[in-house]
Structures are given as C-alpha cells and as structure tokens.
Amino acid sequence: MPEYTIFTNSRPVPANPAADEPLPQGVKILIAGGFGTGKTTLVSAISEIVPFHTEENLTRSSIGVDDTAGVDAKTSTTVAMDFGRIALRRGLDLFLFGTPGQDRFWFMWDELAAGALCAVVLADTRRLAASFAAIDYFEQRGLPFVVAVNTFDGARPYDAGTVRRALDLDPHVPVFHCDARRRESVKTLLVRSVEYVLEQEACRAGAAGSGPY
C-alpha cells in the first residue's frame, strides 16, 4: 500500500510517525501562599504562553478584610487563579495554577487542587504567618508540597533550617530559596519540586515492594 503525506497549514506531516515517539504529558502544580507572597509574579516569570490572570484592583470594600500589612504598595489581588505553562523538557509540560491568597476566595482551592502533582508554597520571611494556612491545607489533604522562600528586596535572609523551624515543617518537606521575578530561579525551583515528588513516590514504591510477601 502506498504511503501518503498529509498537510496541515502547508506543512508536511509524516503519514507514519515514529511509533515510539512519547506522547506529551501534562503535570499540574499549584503555586500557593499568603496574600502578596509573589504567586502571580512567579507564574508570569516562567510561563511560555501569555499567562492568564484574574486580577482585580483593591478597593475600599477590602479594608479590614484583606491584610495588606507589609505589602502596602500592592494595589491588586487574584480573585480566582493565575495560569501558565512551561515545557520542562521534551514531552513534559508543567501547568501552573496560582491560588488566590485571601481567605474569602478559598472556596476555589479544592477545585484547583484536584489532580495536582504537588504544590509550591511561597513564603515571605517578613510575613511568615501568611503562609501557615496554605501549609495546613496541603498537610491535611496529603498533597506533597515544598516551601519556597521568595527573596524580596529588603527582606532579611534566613537559612532553610531557621525557616523550617519557624513554619514547624515536617523534616521531609524541602525548603528552597527562589526569586519569583527571575525565570531561571523559578525553573530551578520547579525542577527540584518535581524531583522531590518523584523521589517520594520511588521511596513509597520501594517500601511497598519490600513487604513480607
């Protein structure tokens, strides 16, 4: 039987693509944390597509509702989610979903968390308490997460051990430092986050395989 070549938008496509070519895989990662910790900035810095944001201006109605202490210059807030995408390597795309930071939008979190591989909890050392709620959320639901200390200008630097103790993290939860404004810094963070989850899965699989049967 003769082989044919089909054309899409004037570009030839082989009639018989290689059978061993892996299908692209998508991995969902949540970018979480308190109000003003840099979630929208991180998604914008790394996304290879035009990121989708649901930003709204802060108004007088948010006075007494949104805690802007330490982020007085912030004029907008995420009311639903941020979304971006990056190809981490050939055949593996990361889909990033940034969560809203305020308590009044937490009804979105369960929907966003569905099907996620893991979460990145951004932390600001000037306002560590802002990230407690996100950490509690993922601990209660058993979703793997890492903590990323966002290196804000003027923030006092702390080592990972100090941050771990301040946030009362379990020993196995990694603590990284990241500049959410810089693409390479964010990419390194995401790679290490995926590696952490894969290592955890491998350990669990190994433990299950070493049982008495």
Secondary structure, DSSP 8 states (H G I E B T S, - for coil): -----EEETTEEE-SS--TT----EEEEEEEEESTTSSHHHHHHHH-SS--EEEEEE--GGGTTTS--TT-TT--EEEEEEEEEEEEEETTEEEEEEE---SGGGGGGHHHHHTT-SEEEEEE-TTSGGGGHHHHHHHHHHT--EEEEEE--TT-----HHHHHHHHT--TTS-EEEE-TT-HHHHHHHHHHHHHHHHHHHHHHHHHHHTS--
